[in-house]
Amino acid sequence: MLAAPGVGTVGELEVLEFLEVFVGGGQGLLVDARLPDDYAAATLPGAVNLPATTLRSDNPYRDDLLTALGVRHGDHAGAFDLVFFGAGADDEEAPAALRRLLETGYPATKLKYYRGGLDSWRALGLTVAGGL
């Protein structure tokens, strides 16, 4: 259930509330950590794609990604609140992305993990976006 130290795990109701309050208010992002082809086929409504591989320390563009997430010159004070998810409970992409963000100094208090991912979302009959 624990994706990374200090990162809380959330369920569907919390994801829906996060979309309404944080994403709707421009203060947060729902993040699909899977590869672009998987994201394009189906994802949660309102999600953006940020594959876990792009957050590796050897990616020369990682600092640009952190800037897009609200990190300014190593200062995380203005960083977005983020909820990460992957394909499902057995998918390692979202936990890997969360651990990589923590390594940059991203505050764990601004990170959440939706463990059920796309599989649980679909199983519950919730709306899926796709065909992007």
BELSUL-V473932 format. One record per run of one state. SS is the DSSP state (H for helix, E for strand, - for the rest). FROM is the first residue (numbers start at 0). TO is the last residue. If there is no record, write none. Layout:
# BELSUL-V473932
[[SS/FROM/TO] [SS/FROM/TO]]
This chain:
# BELSUL-V473932
[[-/0/6] [E/7/9] [-/10/10] [H/11/22] [-/23/26] [E/27/31] [-/32/34] [H/35/40] [-/41/41] [E/42/43] [-/44/45] [E/46/48] [-/49/50] [H/51/54] [-/55/60] [H/61/67] [-/68/70] [E/71/71] [-/72/73] [E/74/74] [-/75/79] [E/80/84] [-/85/91] [H/92/102] [-/103/106] [H/107/109] [E/110/113] [-/114/115] [H/116/122] [-/123/126] [E/127/128] [-/129/131]]
